Amino acid sequence: MKISVIIPAYNEGKRIRDTLIKTQSCLDTLGKDYELIIVDDGSKDNTISVVAEFIEKNSRIKLFKNGTNRGKGYSVKKGMLNGTGDILLFSDADMSTPMETISNMIEYVNKGFDVVIGSRRVEGSRIEIHQNFIRENMGRIFNLLVRLIVVDGVKDTQCGFKLFTSAAARKIFELQRLENFVFDVEILYLAKKLGFKMVEVPVKWYNSADSKVHPVKDSVSMFFDLFKIRKVHRNF
């Protein structure tokens, strides 16, 4: 089994080194073939140069560049469609969910699931560092809207730690159209429409104070994009 880990990065120069060290160490420990794909989303800091240092020492680390800032959804899609693993996982660069969680998620693939969703809302999950009151409750409201408007049955669509079989990843991400933060909802909507077997699994989660999501501007945009999901896939 080969594992592809995709990490989208935008101006992550301050923490990408630590992220690469931890991810590489975890994947080495698994004892499986792997590739670690960083998709730089038009960073203006030293993100690319730091990643280049690691590539010189480990050929299994790859870098894709967007050139300009396109959005997290675009970057994840690019990484997933270029991944060559039997299973593919995307993770946030801030490591809010520890990479070690991948071991547990692989077990669900072995049980026959096609899409394994890291979740902060199912029994057994542990939020070690919480978001502030406003962000946390806005997240709950957003997920309620997701269930009402787009896709029911998923308690946490926005945790940035999701694993796919290669067959599921190829079909889902080829259909993905949204490029911003609401892409998580879109890909789960597509996964359900395509009939893939999904499961939410509990994770440990540590809030990062350097979140790229603006609590007001992005929340409003994401709300309207929920309706866009159904619109762009109305013939699906």
C-alpha positions as CSV (number, residue, x, y, z in Angstrom):
1,M,0.0,0.0,0.0
2,K,1.3,3.4,-1.0
3,I,0.2,6.5,0.9
4,S,-0.1,10.0,-0.5
5,V,-0.3,12.9,2.0
6,I,-1.3,16.2,0.5
7,I,-0.7,19.5,2.4
8,P,-1.9,22.8,1.0
9,A,0.3,25.7,2.0
10,Y,-0.1,29.5,1.8
11,N,2.5,31.6,3.6
12,E,3.4,28.8,6.0
13,G,7.1,29.7,6.3
14,K,6.9,29.9,10.1
15,R,5.6,26.4,10.6
16,I,6.1,24.3,7.5
17,R,9.5,23.1,8.6
18,D,8.0,21.6,11.8
19,T,5.0,20.2,9.8
20,L,7.4,18.5,7.4
21,I,9.5,17.0,10.1
22,K,6.5,15.6,12.0
23,T,4.8,14.3,8.9
24,Q,7.9,12.7,7.5
25,S,8.7,11.0,10.8
26,C,5.1,9.6,11.1
27,L,5.1,8.3,7.6
28,D,8.6,6.7,8.1
29,T,7.3,5.0,11.2
30,L,4.3,3.4,9.3
31,G,6.8,1.4,7.2
32,K,4.9,1.8,4.0
33,D,5.7,3.4,0.7
34,Y,4.6,7.1,0.7
35,E,4.8,10.4,-1.0
36,L,4.4,13.8,0.7
37,I,2.9,16.4,-1.6
38,I,3.0,20.1,-0.7
39,V,0.9,22.4,-2.9
40,D,2.1,26.0,-2.5
41,D,-0.8,28.4,-3.1
42,G,1.2,31.4,-4.3
43,S,3.0,32.0,-1.0
44,K,4.9,35.3,-0.7
45,D,7.2,34.2,2.2
46,N,9.9,31.5,2.3
47,T,7.5,28.5,2.2
48,I,8.9,27.2,-1.1
49,S,12.5,27.5,-0.1
50,V,11.9,25.6,3.1
51,V,10.2,22.8,1.2
52,A,13.0,22.7,-1.3
53,E,15.5,22.0,1.5
54,F,13.5,18.9,2.5
55,I,13.2,17.7,-1.1
56,E,17.0,17.7,-1.5
57,K,17.1,15.1,1.4
58,N,14.0,13.1,0.6
59,S,12.9,12.3,-2.9
60,R,9.5,11.3,-1.7
61,I,8.6,14.9,-0.9
62,K,7.1,16.7,-3.9
63,L,6.2,20.4,-4.5
64,F,3.5,21.8,-6.7
65,K,3.2,25.5,-7.2
66,N,0.0,27.4,-8.1
67,G,1.9,30.6,-9.0
68,T,-1.0,32.8,-7.7
69,N,-3.3,32.3,-4.8
70,R,-6.2,30.2,-5.9
71,G,-7.6,28.9,-2.6
72,K,-7.4,25.9,-0.4
73,G,-9.9,23.9,-2.4
74,Y,-8.0,24.4,-5.6
75,S,-4.7,23.4,-3.9
76,V,-6.2,20.2,-2.4
77,K,-7.7,19.2,-5.7
78,K,-4.4,19.6,-7.4
79,G,-2.6,17.5,-4.9
80,M,-5.2,14.8,-4.9
81,L,-5.3,14.4,-8.6
82,N,-1.5,14.3,-8.8
83,G,-1.1,11.8,-6.0
84,T,-0.1,8.3,-6.9
85,G,-1.0,6.5,-3.7
86,D,-3.5,3.7,-3.1
87,I,-4.9,5.9,-0.4
88,L,-4.7,9.7,-0.3
89,L,-5.0,12.0,2.7
90,F,-5.1,15.7,2.9
91,S,-4.2,17.6,6.0
92,D,-4.0,21.2,7.1
93,A,-0.4,22.6,7.4
94,D,-1.1,23.7,10.9
95,M,-1.3,20.1,12.1
96,S,-4.5,20.8,14.0
97,T,-5.1,17.0,13.7
98,P,-1.9,15.1,14.6
99,M,-0.6,13.1,11.6
100,E,-0.5,10.0,13.8
101,T,-4.3,9.8,13.3
102,I,-3.7,8.4,9.8
103,S,-3.0,4.9,11.3
104,N,-6.5,4.7,12.7
105,M,-8.0,6.0,9.5
106,I,-6.2,3.3,7.4
107,E,-7.9,0.7,9.5
108,Y,-11.3,1.9,8.3
109,V,-10.1,1.6,4.7
110,N,-9.3,-2.0,5.5
111,K,-12.8,-2.4,6.7
112,G,-14.2,-1.3,3.3
113,F,-14.8,2.4,3.6
114,D,-13.9,4.7,0.7
115,V,-13.9,8.0,2.5
116,V,-12.8,8.4,6.1
117,I,-13.6,11.8,7.6
118,G,-11.7,13.2,10.6
119,S,-14.4,14.6,13.0
120,R,-14.5,16.8,16.1
121,R,-18.2,16.1,16.6
122,V,-18.4,12.3,17.0
123,E,-18.1,10.3,20.2
124,G,-14.5,9.8,21.2
125,S,-13.1,13.0,19.7
126,R,-11.1,15.3,21.9
127,I,-10.6,19.0,21.4
128,E,-7.4,19.7,23.2
129,I,-7.3,23.4,22.4
130,H,-10.6,25.1,21.6
131,Q,-11.4,27.9,19.2
132,N,-12.7,31.1,20.7
133,F,-16.4,31.2,21.6
134,I,-17.5,33.0,18.4
135,R,-15.5,30.8,16.0
136,E,-16.6,27.6,17.7
137,N,-20.3,28.5,17.6
138,M,-20.2,29.8,14.1
139,G,-18.8,26.5,13.1
140,R,-21.7,24.7,14.7
141,I,-24.2,26.9,13.0
142,F,-22.5,26.4,9.6
143,N,-22.6,22.7,10.0
144,L,-26.3,22.8,10.8
145,L,-26.8,24.8,7.6
146,V,-24.7,22.2,5.7
147,R,-27.0,19.5,6.9
148,L,-30.1,21.4,6.0
149,I,-29.0,22.7,2.5
150,V,-26.5,20.3,1.1
151,V,-25.5,17.0,2.7
152,D,-27.1,15.4,5.7
153,G,-25.5,12.8,7.9
154,V,-22.0,14.4,8.4
155,K,-21.5,16.0,11.8
156,D,-18.2,17.8,11.0
157,T,-17.5,18.7,7.4
158,Q,-14.7,21.2,8.0
159,C,-12.1,19.3,9.9
160,G,-9.1,19.4,7.5
161,F,-8.1,15.8,7.8
162,K,-9.8,13.4,5.3
163,L,-8.7,10.1,3.7
164,F,-9.8,8.6,0.4
165,T,-9.1,5.4,-1.6
166,S,-7.5,6.2,-4.9
167,A,-10.7,5.2,-6.8
168,A,-12.8,7.6,-4.7
169,A,-10.3,10.4,-4.8
170,R,-10.1,10.3,-8.6
171,K,-13.8,10.4,-9.2
172,I,-14.6,12.9,-6.5
173,F,-11.9,15.5,-7.2
174,E,-12.3,15.4,-10.9
175,L,-15.8,16.7,-10.4
176,Q,-14.9,19.3,-7.7
177,R,-15.5,22.9,-8.9
178,L,-15.2,25.1,-5.8
179,E,-11.8,26.5,-4.9
180,N,-12.3,28.1,-1.5
181,F,-13.0,26.8,2.0
182,V,-16.4,25.3,1.3
183,F,-14.9,22.7,-1.0
184,D,-15.0,20.2,1.9
185,V,-18.8,20.2,1.8
186,E,-18.7,19.9,-2.0
187,I,-16.5,16.8,-2.0
188,L,-18.6,15.1,0.7
189,Y,-21.7,15.9,-1.3
190,L,-20.1,14.3,-4.4
191,A,-19.0,11.3,-2.4
192,K,-22.5,10.7,-1.2
193,K,-24.0,11.2,-4.7
194,L,-21.4,8.8,-6.2
195,G,-22.3,6.1,-3.6
196,F,-19.0,5.9,-1.8
197,K,-19.0,4.4,1.6
198,M,-18.2,7.1,4.2
199,V,-17.5,7.1,7.9
200,E,-16.7,9.8,10.5
201,V,-14.0,8.9,13.0
202,P,-13.0,10.8,16.1
203,V,-9.8,12.8,16.2
204,K,-7.8,14.9,18.6
205,W,-7.8,18.5,17.6
206,Y,-5.7,21.5,18.5
207,N,-7.0,24.9,17.4
208,S,-4.4,27.0,15.6
209,A,-4.5,30.7,16.4
210,D,-3.2,31.5,12.9
211,S,-6.3,30.3,11.0
212,K,-6.6,31.6,7.5
213,V,-10.5,31.7,7.7
214,H,-11.9,35.1,8.4
215,P,-14.8,34.7,10.9
216,V,-17.1,37.1,9.2
217,K,-16.1,37.6,5.5
218,D,-15.4,33.9,4.8
219,S,-18.4,32.8,6.8
220,V,-20.7,34.9,4.7
221,S,-19.1,33.7,1.5
222,M,-19.2,30.1,2.6
223,F,-23.0,30.4,3.3
224,F,-23.8,31.5,-0.2
225,D,-21.4,28.9,-1.7
226,L,-23.6,26.1,-0.1
227,F,-26.2,27.0,-2.6
228,K,-23.6,27.1,-5.4
229,I,-22.7,23.5,-4.7
230,R,-26.2,22.3,-5.8
231,K,-26.2,24.8,-8.7
232,V,-23.0,23.7,-10.3
233,H,-23.9,20.0,-9.8
234,R,-27.6,20.4,-10.7
235,N,-27.3,17.8,-13.6
236,F,-25.5,15.3,-11.5
